[in-house]
Amino acid sequence: MFGTSMTYKRSRRKPDLFSLLLIVVTLGMSVTLAYQINVYYGGAPVPIARQGPAATGVGG
C-alpha cells in the first residue's frame, strides 16, 4: 500500500548527448566516405586537358 500512488510517473532516461554525437558523426563520415568511393571508382573518368593554352593566350 505504501508503494502505490495515484500519480504514476515513468522515469524516462534522457539519451546521452555524447553517444548521440558519436553516432551522428560516424554516420556522416560513413556517408561521405561512401560518396567519395563511389565518385572515384564508380563514375565515369574525369576528362583531363591534354594540352594547355598557348603561353601568349594566358595572362594580361
C-alpha distance matrix in Angstrom:
0.0 3.7 5.6 5.7 8.5 11.3 13.9 14.0 16.8 18.8 20.4 23.9 26.4 29.7 32.8 34.9 37.9 40.3 39.5 39.9 43.3 44.4 43.7 45.6 48.5 48.8 48.8 51.4 53.6 53.5 54.5 57.3 58.6 58.6 60.5 63.1 63.6 64.1 66.6 68.5 68.7 68.0 70.0 73.8 75.8 76.2 79.9 81.6 84.8 87.8 90.0 89.3 91.4 94.8 94.9 97.0 94.4 91.6 91.4 93.0
3.7 0.0 3.8 5.7 7.9 11.3 13.2 13.4 15.6 17.7 18.8 22.5 24.7 27.8 31.0 32.9 35.9 38.2 37.7 38.3 41.4 42.7 42.3 44.1 46.9 47.3 47.6 50.1 52.2 52.3 53.4 56.0 57.3 57.6 59.5 61.9 62.5 63.2 65.6 67.4 67.8 67.3 69.2 73.0 74.8 75.2 78.8 80.4 83.5 86.5 88.6 87.8 89.9 93.2 93.2 95.3 92.8 89.9 89.6 91.1
5.6 3.8 0.0 3.8 6.6 10.2 11.4 10.7 12.6 14.2 15.3 18.9 21.2 24.4 27.5 29.5 32.6 34.9 34.2 34.7 38.0 39.1 38.6 40.5 43.3 43.7 43.9 46.4 48.6 48.5 49.7 52.4 53.6 53.8 55.8 58.2 58.8 59.4 61.9 63.7 64.0 63.5 65.5 69.2 71.1 71.5 75.1 76.7 79.9 82.9 85.0 84.3 86.4 89.8 89.8 91.9 89.4 86.5 86.3 87.9
5.7 5.7 3.8 0.0 3.7 6.9 8.7 8.4 11.2 13.3 15.2 18.7 21.5 24.5 27.7 30.1 33.0 35.6 34.8 34.9 38.2 39.6 38.8 40.5 43.5 43.9 43.8 46.3 48.7 48.6 49.5 52.2 53.7 53.6 55.5 58.1 58.7 59.1 61.5 63.5 63.8 63.1 65.0 68.7 70.7 71.1 74.7 76.4 79.6 82.6 84.8 84.1 86.1 89.5 89.6 91.7 89.0 86.3 86.1 87.6
8.5 7.9 6.6 3.7 0.0 3.8 5.4 6.4 9.4 12.3 14.4 17.8 20.9 23.6 26.9 29.4 32.0 34.9 34.3 34.2 37.4 39.1 38.4 39.7 42.8 43.5 43.3 45.6 48.1 48.2 48.9 51.5 53.2 53.3 54.8 57.5 58.4 58.7 60.9 63.0 63.5 62.7 64.4 68.1 70.1 70.3 73.8 75.6 78.7 81.8 83.9 83.0 84.9 88.3 88.3 90.3 87.6 84.8 84.5 85.9
11.3 11.3 10.2 6.9 3.8 0.0 3.8 6.2 9.5 12.8 15.5 18.5 21.8 24.2 27.6 30.4 32.7 35.8 35.3 34.7 37.9 39.9 38.9 40.0 43.2 44.1 43.5 45.7 48.4 48.5 48.9 51.6 53.5 53.4 54.7 57.5 58.5 58.6 60.8 63.1 63.6 62.6 64.1 67.7 69.9 70.0 73.5 75.4 78.4 81.6 83.6 82.7 84.5 87.9 88.1 89.9 87.1 84.4 84.1 85.4
13.9 13.2 11.4 8.7 5.4 3.8 0.0 3.8 6.3 9.8 12.4 15.3 18.6 20.8 24.2 27.0 29.2 32.3 32.0 31.3 34.4 36.5 35.6 36.5 39.7 40.7 40.2 42.2 45.0 45.2 45.6 48.2 50.2 50.2 51.4 54.2 55.3 55.4 57.5 59.8 60.4 59.5 61.0 64.6 66.6 66.7 70.1 71.9 74.9 78.1 80.1 79.2 80.9 84.3 84.4 86.2 83.4 80.7 80.4 81.7
14.0 13.4 10.7 8.4 6.4 6.2 3.8 0.0 3.8 6.6 9.6 12.4 15.8 18.3 21.6 24.5 26.9 29.9 29.2 28.7 32.0 33.8 32.7 33.9 37.2 37.9 37.4 39.6 42.3 42.3 42.8 45.5 47.3 47.3 48.7 51.5 52.4 52.6 54.8 57.0 57.5 56.6 58.2 61.8 63.9 64.1 67.6 69.5 72.5 75.7 77.8 76.9 78.8 82.2 82.4 84.3 81.5 78.9 78.7 80.1
16.8 15.6 12.6 11.2 9.4 9.5 6.3 3.8 0.0 3.8 6.3 9.0 12.4 14.7 18.1 20.9 23.2 26.3 25.8 25.2 28.4 30.3 29.5 30.6 33.7 34.6 34.3 36.4 39.0 39.2 39.8 42.4 44.2 44.3 45.7 48.3 49.4 49.7 51.8 54.0 54.6 53.8 55.4 59.0 61.0 61.1 64.6 66.3 69.4 72.5 74.5 73.6 75.5 78.9 79.0 80.9 78.2 75.5 75.2 76.6
18.8 17.7 14.2 13.3 12.3 12.8 9.8 6.6 3.8 0.0 3.8 5.9 9.4 12.1 15.1 18.1 20.7 23.6 22.7 22.2 25.6 27.3 26.2 27.6 30.7 31.4 31.0 33.3 35.9 35.9 36.6 39.3 40.9 41.0 42.5 45.2 46.1 46.4 48.6 50.7 51.3 50.5 52.2 55.9 57.8 58.0 61.6 63.4 66.5 69.6 71.7 70.9 72.9 76.3 76.4 78.5 75.8 73.1 72.9 74.5
20.4 18.8 15.3 15.2 14.4 15.5 12.4 9.6 6.3 3.8 0.0 3.8 6.4 9.4 12.6 15.1 17.8 20.6 19.9 19.8 23.1 24.7 24.1 25.6 28.5 29.2 29.2 31.5 33.9 34.1 35.0 37.5 39.1 39.5 41.1 43.5 44.5 45.1 47.3 49.2 49.8 49.3 51.1 54.8 56.5 56.6 60.2 61.8 64.9 67.9 70.0 69.1 71.2 74.5 74.6 76.7 74.1 71.3 71.1 72.7
23.9 22.5 18.9 18.7 17.8 18.5 15.3 12.4 9.0 5.9 3.8 0.0 3.8 6.4 9.2 12.2 14.8 17.7 16.9 16.4 19.7 21.4 20.6 21.9 25.0 25.7 25.6 27.8 30.3 30.5 31.3 33.9 35.5 35.8 37.4 39.8 40.8 41.4 43.5 45.5 46.2 45.6 47.3 51.0 52.8 52.9 56.5 58.1 61.2 64.2 66.3 65.5 67.5 70.9 71.0 73.1 70.5 67.7 67.6 69.2
26.4 24.7 21.2 21.5 20.9 21.8 18.6 15.8 12.4 9.4 6.4 3.8 0.0 3.8 6.3 8.8 11.7 14.3 13.5 13.6 16.8 18.3 17.8 19.5 22.2 22.9 23.2 25.5 27.6 28.1 29.2 31.5 33.0 33.6 35.3 37.5 38.5 39.4 41.5 43.2 44.0 43.7 45.5 49.2 50.7 50.8 54.4 55.8 58.9 61.9 64.0 63.2 65.3 68.6 68.6 70.8 68.3 65.5 65.3 67.0
29.7 27.8 24.4 24.5 23.6 24.2 20.8 18.3 14.7 12.1 9.4 6.4 3.8 0.0 3.8 6.4 8.6 11.7 11.4 10.9 13.9 15.9 15.7 16.8 19.5 20.7 21.1 22.9 25.2 26.0 27.0 29.0 30.8 31.6 33.0 35.2 36.4 37.3 39.2 41.0 42.0 41.8 43.3 47.0 48.4 48.3 51.8 53.2 56.2 59.2 61.1 60.2 62.2 65.5 65.4 67.5 65.0 62.2 61.9 63.6
32.8 31.0 27.5 27.7 26.9 27.6 24.2 21.6 18.1 15.1 12.6 9.2 6.3 3.8 0.0 3.8 6.0 8.8 7.9 7.3 10.6 12.3 11.9 13.3 16.0 17.0 17.4 19.3 21.5 22.3 23.4 25.5 27.1 27.9 29.5 31.5 32.7 33.7 35.6 37.3 38.3 38.2 39.8 43.4 44.8 44.8 48.4 49.7 52.8 55.8 57.7 56.9 59.0 62.3 62.3 64.5 62.1 59.2 59.1 60.9
34.9 32.9 29.5 30.1 29.4 30.4 27.0 24.5 20.9 18.1 15.1 12.2 8.8 6.4 3.8 0.0 3.8 5.6 5.4 6.3 8.7 10.1 10.9 12.6 14.5 15.6 16.8 18.6 20.2 21.4 22.9 24.6 26.0 27.2 28.9 30.6 31.8 33.2 35.0 36.4 37.6 37.8 39.4 43.0 44.1 44.0 47.6 48.6 51.7 54.6 56.5 55.6 57.8 60.9 60.7 63.1 60.8 57.8 57.6 59.4
37.9 35.9 32.6 33.0 32.0 32.7 29.2 26.9 23.2 20.7 17.8 14.8 11.7 8.6 6.0 3.8 0.0 3.8 5.5 5.0 6.1 8.6 9.8 10.5 12.1 14.1 15.3 16.3 18.2 19.8 21.1 22.4 24.1 25.6 26.9 28.5 30.1 31.5 32.9 34.4 35.9 36.1 37.5 41.0 42.0 41.6 45.1 46.0 48.9 51.9 53.7 52.6 54.7 57.8 57.6 59.8 57.5 54.5 54.2 55.9
40.3 38.2 34.9 35.6 34.9 35.8 32.3 29.9 26.3 23.6 20.6 17.7 14.3 11.7 8.8 5.6 3.8 0.0 3.8 5.4 5.0 6.2 8.7 9.9 10.5 12.2 14.2 15.3 16.4 18.2 20.0 21.0 22.3 24.2 25.7 26.9 28.3 30.1 31.5 32.7 34.2 34.8 36.3 39.8 40.5 40.1 43.6 44.4 47.3 50.2 51.9 50.9 53.2 56.2 55.9 58.3 56.1 53.1 52.8 54.7
39.5 37.7 34.2 34.8 34.3 35.3 32.0 29.2 25.8 22.7 19.9 16.9 13.5 11.4 7.9 5.4 5.5 3.8 0.0 3.8 5.4 5.1 6.2 8.7 9.9 10.5 12.3 14.2 15.3 16.4 18.4 20.0 21.0 22.4 24.4 25.8 26.8 28.5 30.3 31.4 32.6 33.0 34.8 38.4 39.4 39.4 43.0 44.0 47.1 49.8 51.8 51.1 53.5 56.7 56.5 59.0 56.8 53.9 53.8 55.9
39.9 38.3 34.7 34.9 34.2 34.7 31.3 28.7 25.2 22.2 19.8 16.4 13.6 10.9 7.3 6.3 5.0 5.4 3.8 0.0 3.8 5.4 5.1 6.3 8.7 9.9 10.6 12.3 14.3 15.4 16.7 18.4 20.0 21.2 22.7 24.5 25.8 27.0 28.7 30.3 31.5 31.6 33.2 36.8 37.9 37.8 41.4 42.6 45.6 48.6 50.6 49.8 52.0 55.3 55.3 57.6 55.2 52.4 52.4 54.3
43.3 41.4 38.0 38.2 37.4 37.9 34.4 32.0 28.4 25.6 23.1 19.7 16.8 13.9 10.6 8.7 6.1 5.0 5.4 3.8 0.0 3.8 5.4 5.2 6.1 8.5 9.9 10.5 12.2 14.1 15.4 16.4 18.1 19.9 21.1 22.5 24.2 25.7 27.0 28.4 30.0 30.4 31.7 35.2 36.0 35.6 39.1 40.1 43.0 46.0 47.8 46.8 49.0 52.2 52.0 54.4 52.1 49.1 49.0 51.0
44.4 42.7 39.1 39.6 39.1 39.9 36.5 33.8 30.3 27.3 24.7 21.4 18.3 15.9 12.3 10.1 8.6 6.2 5.1 5.4 3.8 0.0 3.8 5.5 5.2 6.0 8.4 9.8 10.5 12.1 14.2 15.3 16.2 18.1 19.9 21.0 22.2 24.1 25.7 26.7 28.0 28.7 30.4 33.9 34.6 34.5 38.1 39.0 42.1 44.8 46.8 46.1 48.5 51.7 51.6 54.1 52.0 49.0 49.1 51.3
43.7 42.3 38.6 38.8 38.4 38.9 35.6 32.7 29.5 26.2 24.1 20.6 17.8 15.7 11.9 10.9 9.8 8.7 6.2 5.1 5.4 3.8 0.0 3.8 5.5 5.2 6.1 8.5 10.0 10.5 12.3 14.2 15.3 16.4 18.3 20.0 21.0 22.4 24.3 25.7 26.7 26.9 28.7 32.4 33.5 33.6 37.3 38.5 41.8 44.5 46.7 46.2 48.6 51.9 52.1 54.6 52.3 49.5 49.8 52.0
45.6 44.1 40.5 40.5 39.7 40.0 36.5 33.9 30.6 27.6 25.6 21.9 19.5 16.8 13.3 12.6 10.5 9.9 8.7 6.3 5.2 5.5 3.8 0.0 3.8 5.5 5.1 6.1 8.6 9.9 10.6 12.2 14.2 15.4 16.5 18.4 20.0 21.1 22.6 24.3 25.7 25.7 27.1 30.6 31.7 31.6 35.1 36.4 39.5 42.5 44.5 43.8 46.1 49.4 49.6 51.9 49.5 46.7 46.9 49.0
48.5 46.9 43.3 43.5 42.8 43.2 39.7 37.2 33.7 30.7 28.5 25.0 22.2 19.5 16.0 14.5 12.1 10.5 9.9 8.7 6.1 5.2 5.5 3.8 0.0 3.8 5.4 5.1 6.1 8.5 9.9 10.5 12.1 14.1 15.3 16.4 18.2 19.8 21.1 22.3 24.0 24.6 25.9 29.3 30.0 29.7 33.2 34.2 37.2 40.1 42.1 41.3 43.7 46.9 46.9 49.4 47.1 44.3 44.4 46.7
48.8 47.3 43.7 43.9 43.5 44.1 40.7 37.9 34.6 31.4 29.2 25.7 22.9 20.7 17.0 15.6 14.1 12.2 10.5 9.9 8.5 6.0 5.2 5.5 3.8 0.0 3.8 5.5 5.2 6.1 8.6 9.9 10.5 12.1 14.2 15.4 16.4 18.2 19.9 21.0 22.1 22.8 24.6 28.1 28.9 29.1 32.8 33.8 37.1 39.7 42.0 41.5 44.1 47.4 47.6 50.2 48.0 45.3 45.7 48.2
48.8 47.6 43.9 43.8 43.3 43.5 40.2 37.4 34.3 31.0 29.2 25.6 23.2 21.1 17.4 16.8 15.3 14.2 12.3 10.6 9.9 8.4 6.1 5.1 5.4 3.8 0.0 3.8 5.5 5.1 6.2 8.6 9.9 10.6 12.3 14.3 15.4 16.4 18.4 20.0 21.0 21.0 22.7 26.4 27.6 27.8 31.5 33.0 36.3 39.1 41.4 41.1 43.5 47.0 47.4 49.9 47.5 44.9 45.5 47.9
51.4 50.1 46.4 46.3 45.6 45.7 42.2 39.6 36.4 33.3 31.5 27.8 25.5 22.9 19.3 18.6 16.3 15.3 14.2 12.3 10.5 9.8 8.5 6.1 5.1 5.5 3.8 0.0 3.8 5.4 5.2 6.2 8.6 9.9 10.6 12.4 14.3 15.4 16.6 18.3 20.0 20.1 21.2 24.7 25.7 25.5 29.1 30.4 33.5 36.5 38.6 38.0 40.4 43.8 44.1 46.5 44.1 41.5 42.0 44.3
53.6 52.2 48.6 48.7 48.1 48.4 45.0 42.3 39.0 35.9 33.9 30.3 27.6 25.2 21.5 20.2 18.2 16.4 15.3 14.3 12.2 10.5 10.0 8.6 6.1 5.2 5.5 3.8 0.0 3.8 5.5 5.1 6.0 8.5 9.8 10.5 12.1 14.1 15.3 16.3 18.0 18.7 20.2 23.6 24.1 24.1 27.7 28.7 31.9 34.6 36.8 36.4 39.0 42.3 42.5 45.2 42.9 40.3 40.8 43.4
53.5 52.3 48.5 48.6 48.2 48.5 45.2 42.3 39.2 35.9 34.1 30.5 28.1 26.0 22.3 21.4 19.8 18.2 16.4 15.4 14.1 12.1 10.5 9.9 8.5 6.1 5.1 5.4 3.8 0.0 3.8 5.4 5.2 6.1 8.5 9.9 10.5 12.1 14.2 15.3 16.2 16.7 18.6 22.2 23.2 23.7 27.4 28.8 32.2 34.8 37.3 37.2 39.9 43.3 43.9 46.6 44.3 41.8 42.7 45.3
54.5 53.4 49.7 49.5 48.9 48.9 45.6 42.8 39.8 36.6 35.0 31.3 29.2 27.0 23.4 22.9 21.1 20.0 18.4 16.7 15.4 14.2 12.3 10.6 9.9 8.6 6.2 5.2 5.5 3.8 0.0 3.8 5.5 5.1 6.1 8.7 10.0 10.5 12.3 14.2 15.3 15.1 16.5 20.2 21.5 21.8 25.5 27.2 30.6 33.4 35.8 35.7 38.2 41.7 42.5 45.0 42.5 40.1 41.1 43.6
57.3 56.0 52.4 52.2 51.5 51.6 48.2 45.5 42.4 39.3 37.5 33.9 31.5 29.0 25.5 24.6 22.4 21.0 20.0 18.4 16.4 15.3 14.2 12.2 10.5 9.9 8.6 6.2 5.1 5.4 3.8 0.0 3.8 5.5 5.1 6.2 8.7 9.8 10.6 12.2 14.2 14.5 15.5 18.8 19.6 19.5 23.1 24.4 27.7 30.5 32.8 32.5 35.0 38.4 39.0 41.6 39.2 36.7 37.6 40.1
58.6 57.3 53.6 53.7 53.2 53.5 50.2 47.3 44.2 40.9 39.1 35.5 33.0 30.8 27.1 26.0 24.1 22.3 21.0 20.0 18.1 16.2 15.3 14.2 12.1 10.5 9.9 8.6 6.0 5.2 5.5 3.8 0.0 3.8 5.4 5.1 6.1 8.5 9.9 10.5 12.0 13.0 14.7 18.0 18.5 18.9 22.6 23.8 27.3 29.7 32.2 32.3 35.1 38.4 39.1 41.9 39.7 37.3 38.3 41.1
58.6 57.6 53.8 53.6 53.3 53.4 50.2 47.3 44.3 41.0 39.5 35.8 33.6 31.6 27.9 27.2 25.6 24.2 22.4 21.2 19.9 18.1 16.4 15.4 14.1 12.1 10.6 9.9 8.5 6.1 5.1 5.5 3.8 0.0 3.8 5.5 5.2 6.1 8.6 9.9 10.5 10.6 12.7 16.3 17.5 18.4 22.2 23.9 27.5 30.0 32.7 33.0 35.8 39.3 40.3 43.0 40.6 38.5 39.9 42.7
60.5 59.5 55.8 55.5 54.8 54.7 51.4 48.7 45.7 42.5 41.1 37.4 35.3 33.0 29.5 28.9 26.9 25.7 24.4 22.7 21.1 19.9 18.3 16.5 15.3 14.2 12.3 10.6 9.8 8.5 6.1 5.1 5.4 3.8 0.0 3.8 5.5 5.1 6.2 8.6 10.0 9.7 10.6 14.1 15.4 15.8 19.5 21.4 24.8 27.6 30.2 30.3 32.9 36.5 37.5 40.1 37.5 35.5 36.8 39.5
63.1 61.9 58.2 58.1 57.5 57.5 54.2 51.5 48.3 45.2 43.5 39.8 37.5 35.2 31.5 30.6 28.5 26.9 25.8 24.5 22.5 21.0 20.0 18.4 16.4 15.4 14.3 12.4 10.5 9.9 8.7 6.2 5.1 5.5 3.8 0.0 3.8 5.4 5.1 6.0 8.4 9.4 10.2 13.3 13.6 13.8 17.6 18.9 22.4 24.9 27.5 27.7 30.5 33.9 34.8 37.6 35.2 33.1 34.5 37.3
63.6 62.5 58.8 58.7 58.4 58.5 55.3 52.4 49.4 46.1 44.5 40.8 38.5 36.4 32.7 31.8 30.1 28.3 26.8 25.8 24.2 22.2 21.0 20.0 18.2 16.4 15.4 14.3 12.1 10.5 10.0 8.7 6.1 5.2 5.5 3.8 0.0 3.8 5.5 5.1 5.8 7.3 9.4 12.6 13.2 14.3 18.1 19.6 23.3 25.4 28.3 28.9 32.0 35.4 36.5 39.4 37.2 35.2 36.8 39.9
64.1 63.2 59.4 59.1 58.7 58.6 55.4 52.6 49.7 46.4 45.1 41.4 39.4 37.3 33.7 33.2 31.5 30.1 28.5 27.0 25.7 24.1 22.4 21.1 19.8 18.2 16.4 15.4 14.1 12.1 10.5 9.8 8.5 6.1 5.1 5.4 3.8 0.0 3.8 5.6 5.5 4.7 6.6 10.3 11.8 13.3 17.0 19.2 22.9 25.1 28.2 28.9 31.7 35.3 36.7 39.4 36.9 35.3 37.1 40.0
66.6 65.6 61.9 61.5 60.9 60.8 57.5 54.8 51.8 48.6 47.3 43.5 41.5 39.2 35.6 35.0 32.9 31.5 30.3 28.7 27.0 25.7 24.3 22.6 21.1 19.9 18.4 16.6 15.3 14.2 12.3 10.6 9.9 8.6 6.2 5.1 5.5 3.8 0.0 3.8 5.8 5.6 5.2 8.3 9.2 9.9 13.7 15.8 19.4 21.9 24.8 25.3 28.1 31.6 33.0 35.7 33.2 31.5 33.3 36.2
68.5 67.4 63.7 63.5 63.0 63.1 59.8 57.0 54.0 50.7 49.2 45.5 43.2 41.0 37.3 36.4 34.4 32.7 31.4 30.3 28.4 26.7 25.7 24.3 22.3 21.0 20.0 18.3 16.3 15.3 14.2 12.2 10.5 9.9 8.6 6.0 5.1 5.6 3.8 0.0 3.8 6.1 6.5 8.7 8.3 9.4 13.1 14.6 18.3 20.4 23.4 24.2 27.3 30.6 32.0 34.9 32.7 31.0 32.9 36.1
68.7 67.8 64.0 63.8 63.5 63.6 60.4 57.5 54.6 51.3 49.8 46.2 44.0 42.0 38.3 37.6 35.9 34.2 32.6 31.5 30.0 28.0 26.7 25.7 24.0 22.1 21.0 20.0 18.0 16.2 15.3 14.2 12.0 10.5 10.0 8.4 5.8 5.5 5.8 3.8 0.0 3.8 6.0 8.4 8.8 11.2 14.6 16.4 20.2 21.8 25.2 26.4 29.6 32.9 34.5 37.4 35.3 33.8 36.0 39.2
68.0 67.3 63.5 63.1 62.7 62.6 59.5 56.6 53.8 50.5 49.3 45.6 43.7 41.8 38.2 37.8 36.1 34.8 33.0 31.6 30.4 28.7 26.9 25.7 24.6 22.8 21.0 20.1 18.7 16.7 15.1 14.5 13.0 10.6 9.7 9.4 7.3 4.7 5.6 6.1 3.8 0.0 3.8 6.9 8.9 11.5 14.9 17.4 21.1 23.0 26.3 27.6 30.5 34.0 35.8 38.5 36.1 34.8 37.0 40.1
70.0 69.2 65.5 65.0 64.4 64.1 61.0 58.2 55.4 52.2 51.1 47.3 45.5 43.3 39.8 39.4 37.5 36.3 34.8 33.2 31.7 30.4 28.7 27.1 25.9 24.6 22.7 21.2 20.2 18.6 16.5 15.5 14.7 12.7 10.6 10.2 9.4 6.6 5.2 6.5 6.0 3.8 0.0 3.8 6.4 8.5 11.7 14.6 18.2 20.3 23.6 24.7 27.4 31.0 33.0 35.4 32.9 31.8 34.1 37.0
73.8 73.0 69.2 68.7 68.1 67.7 64.6 61.8 59.0 55.9 54.8 51.0 49.2 47.0 43.4 43.0 41.0 39.8 38.4 36.8 35.2 33.9 32.4 30.6 29.3 28.1 26.4 24.7 23.6 22.2 20.2 18.8 18.0 16.3 14.1 13.3 12.6 10.3 8.3 8.7 8.4 6.9 3.8 0.0 3.8 6.4 8.9 12.1 15.5 17.4 20.7 22.2 24.8 28.4 30.6 33.0 30.5 29.7 32.3 35.3
75.8 74.8 71.1 70.7 70.1 69.9 66.6 63.9 61.0 57.8 56.5 52.8 50.7 48.4 44.8 44.1 42.0 40.5 39.4 37.9 36.0 34.6 33.5 31.7 30.0 28.9 27.6 25.7 24.1 23.2 21.5 19.6 18.5 17.5 15.4 13.6 13.2 11.8 9.2 8.3 8.8 8.9 6.4 3.8 0.0 3.8 6.3 8.8 12.4 14.1 17.5 19.1 22.0 25.4 27.5 30.2 27.9 27.0 29.7 32.8
76.2 75.2 71.5 71.1 70.3 70.0 66.7 64.1 61.1 58.0 56.6 52.9 50.8 48.3 44.8 44.0 41.6 40.1 39.4 37.8 35.6 34.5 33.6 31.6 29.7 29.1 27.8 25.5 24.1 23.7 21.8 19.5 18.9 18.4 15.8 13.8 14.3 13.3 9.9 9.4 11.2 11.5 8.5 6.4 3.8 0.0 3.8 6.3 9.8 12.3 15.3 16.3 19.0 22.6 24.5 27.1 24.7 23.6 26.1 29.2
79.9 78.8 75.1 74.7 73.8 73.5 70.1 67.6 64.6 61.6 60.2 56.5 54.4 51.8 48.4 47.6 45.1 43.6 43.0 41.4 39.1 38.1 37.3 35.1 33.2 32.8 31.5 29.1 27.7 27.4 25.5 23.1 22.6 22.2 19.5 17.6 18.1 17.0 13.7 13.1 14.6 14.9 11.7 8.9 6.3 3.8 0.0 3.8 6.7 9.1 12.1 13.3 16.0 19.5 21.8 24.2 21.8 21.1 24.0 27.1
81.6 80.4 76.7 76.4 75.6 75.4 71.9 69.5 66.3 63.4 61.8 58.1 55.8 53.2 49.7 48.6 46.0 44.4 44.0 42.6 40.1 39.0 38.5 36.4 34.2 33.8 33.0 30.4 28.7 28.8 27.2 24.4 23.8 23.9 21.4 18.9 19.6 19.2 15.8 14.6 16.4 17.4 14.6 12.1 8.8 6.3 3.8 0.0 3.8 6.3 9.1 10.3 13.3 16.7 18.7 21.4 19.4 18.6 21.4 24.8
84.8 83.5 79.9 79.6 78.7 78.4 74.9 72.5 69.4 66.5 64.9 61.2 58.9 56.2 52.8 51.7 48.9 47.3 47.1 45.6 43.0 42.1 41.8 39.5 37.2 37.1 36.3 33.5 31.9 32.2 30.6 27.7 27.3 27.5 24.8 22.4 23.3 22.9 19.4 18.3 20.2 21.1 18.2 15.5 12.4 9.8 6.7 3.8 0.0 3.8 5.6 6.8 9.7 13.0 15.3 17.9 15.9 15.4 18.6 21.9
87.8 86.5 82.9 82.6 81.8 81.6 78.1 75.7 72.5 69.6 67.9 64.2 61.9 59.2 55.8 54.6 51.9 50.2 49.8 48.6 46.0 44.8 44.5 42.5 40.1 39.7 39.1 36.5 34.6 34.8 33.4 30.5 29.7 30.0 27.6 24.9 25.4 25.1 21.9 20.4 21.8 23.0 20.3 17.4 14.1 12.3 9.1 6.3 3.8 0.0 3.8 6.8 10.0 12.5 15.0 17.8 16.5 16.4 19.8 23.2
90.0 88.6 85.0 84.8 83.9 83.6 80.1 77.8 74.5 71.7 70.0 66.3 64.0 61.1 57.7 56.5 53.7 51.9 51.8 50.6 47.8 46.8 46.7 44.5 42.1 42.0 41.4 38.6 36.8 37.3 35.8 32.8 32.2 32.7 30.2 27.5 28.3 28.2 24.8 23.4 25.2 26.3 23.6 20.7 17.5 15.3 12.1 9.1 5.6 3.8 0.0 3.8 6.7 8.8 11.3 14.1 13.1 13.2 16.8 20.1
89.3 87.8 84.3 84.1 83.0 82.7 79.2 76.9 73.6 70.9 69.1 65.5 63.2 60.2 56.9 55.6 52.6 50.9 51.1 49.8 46.8 46.1 46.2 43.8 41.3 41.5 41.1 38.0 36.4 37.2 35.7 32.5 32.3 33.0 30.3 27.7 28.9 28.9 25.3 24.2 26.4 27.6 24.7 22.2 19.1 16.3 13.3 10.3 6.8 6.8 3.8 0.0 3.8 6.5 8.6 11.4 10.0 9.7 13.1 16.5
91.4 89.9 86.4 86.1 84.9 84.5 80.9 78.8 75.5 72.9 71.2 67.5 65.3 62.2 59.0 57.8 54.7 53.2 53.5 52.0 49.0 48.5 48.6 46.1 43.7 44.1 43.5 40.4 39.0 39.9 38.2 35.0 35.1 35.8 32.9 30.5 32.0 31.7 28.1 27.3 29.6 30.5 27.4 24.8 22.0 19.0 16.0 13.3 9.7 10.0 6.7 3.8 0.0 3.8 6.4 8.3 6.5 7.0 10.8 13.8
94.8 93.2 89.8 89.5 88.3 87.9 84.3 82.2 78.9 76.3 74.5 70.9 68.6 65.5 62.3 60.9 57.8 56.2 56.7 55.3 52.2 51.7 51.9 49.4 46.9 47.4 47.0 43.8 42.3 43.3 41.7 38.4 38.4 39.3 36.5 33.9 35.4 35.3 31.6 30.6 32.9 34.0 31.0 28.4 25.4 22.6 19.5 16.7 13.0 12.5 8.8 6.5 3.8 0.0 3.8 5.4 5.4 6.9 10.4 13.1
94.9 93.2 89.8 89.6 88.3 88.1 84.4 82.4 79.0 76.4 74.6 71.0 68.6 65.4 62.3 60.7 57.6 55.9 56.5 55.3 52.0 51.6 52.1 49.6 46.9 47.6 47.4 44.1 42.5 43.9 42.5 39.0 39.1 40.3 37.5 34.8 36.5 36.7 33.0 32.0 34.5 35.8 33.0 30.6 27.5 24.5 21.8 18.7 15.3 15.0 11.3 8.6 6.4 3.8 0.0 3.8 5.4 5.4 8.0 10.9
97.0 95.3 91.9 91.7 90.3 89.9 86.2 84.3 80.9 78.5 76.7 73.1 70.8 67.5 64.5 63.1 59.8 58.3 59.0 57.6 54.4 54.1 54.6 51.9 49.4 50.2 49.9 46.5 45.2 46.6 45.0 41.6 41.9 43.0 40.1 37.6 39.4 39.4 35.7 34.9 37.4 38.5 35.4 33.0 30.2 27.1 24.2 21.4 17.9 17.8 14.1 11.4 8.3 5.4 3.8 0.0 3.8 5.5 7.5 9.2
94.4 92.8 89.4 89.0 87.6 87.1 83.4 81.5 78.2 75.8 74.1 70.5 68.3 65.0 62.1 60.8 57.5 56.1 56.8 55.2 52.1 52.0 52.3 49.5 47.1 48.0 47.5 44.1 42.9 44.3 42.5 39.2 39.7 40.6 37.5 35.2 37.2 36.9 33.2 32.7 35.3 36.1 32.9 30.5 27.9 24.7 21.8 19.4 15.9 16.5 13.1 10.0 6.5 5.4 5.4 3.8 0.0 3.8 6.7 8.5
91.6 89.9 86.5 86.3 84.8 84.4 80.7 78.9 75.5 73.1 71.3 67.7 65.5 62.2 59.2 57.8 54.5 53.1 53.9 52.4 49.1 49.0 49.5 46.7 44.3 45.3 44.9 41.5 40.3 41.8 40.1 36.7 37.3 38.5 35.5 33.1 35.2 35.3 31.5 31.0 33.8 34.8 31.8 29.7 27.0 23.6 21.1 18.6 15.4 16.4 13.2 9.7 7.0 6.9 5.4 5.5 3.8 0.0 3.8 6.9
91.4 89.6 86.3 86.1 84.5 84.1 80.4 78.7 75.2 72.9 71.1 67.6 65.3 61.9 59.1 57.6 54.2 52.8 53.8 52.4 49.0 49.1 49.8 46.9 44.4 45.7 45.5 42.0 40.8 42.7 41.1 37.6 38.3 39.9 36.8 34.5 36.8 37.1 33.3 32.9 36.0 37.0 34.1 32.3 29.7 26.1 24.0 21.4 18.6 19.8 16.8 13.1 10.8 10.4 8.0 7.5 6.7 3.8 0.0 3.7
93.0 91.1 87.9 87.6 85.9 85.4 81.7 80.1 76.6 74.5 72.7 69.2 67.0 63.6 60.9 59.4 55.9 54.7 55.9 54.3 51.0 51.3 52.0 49.0 46.7 48.2 47.9 44.3 43.4 45.3 43.6 40.1 41.1 42.7 39.5 37.3 39.9 40.0 36.2 36.1 39.2 40.1 37.0 35.3 32.8 29.2 27.1 24.8 21.9 23.2 20.1 16.5 13.8 13.1 10.9 9.2 8.5 6.9 3.7 0.0
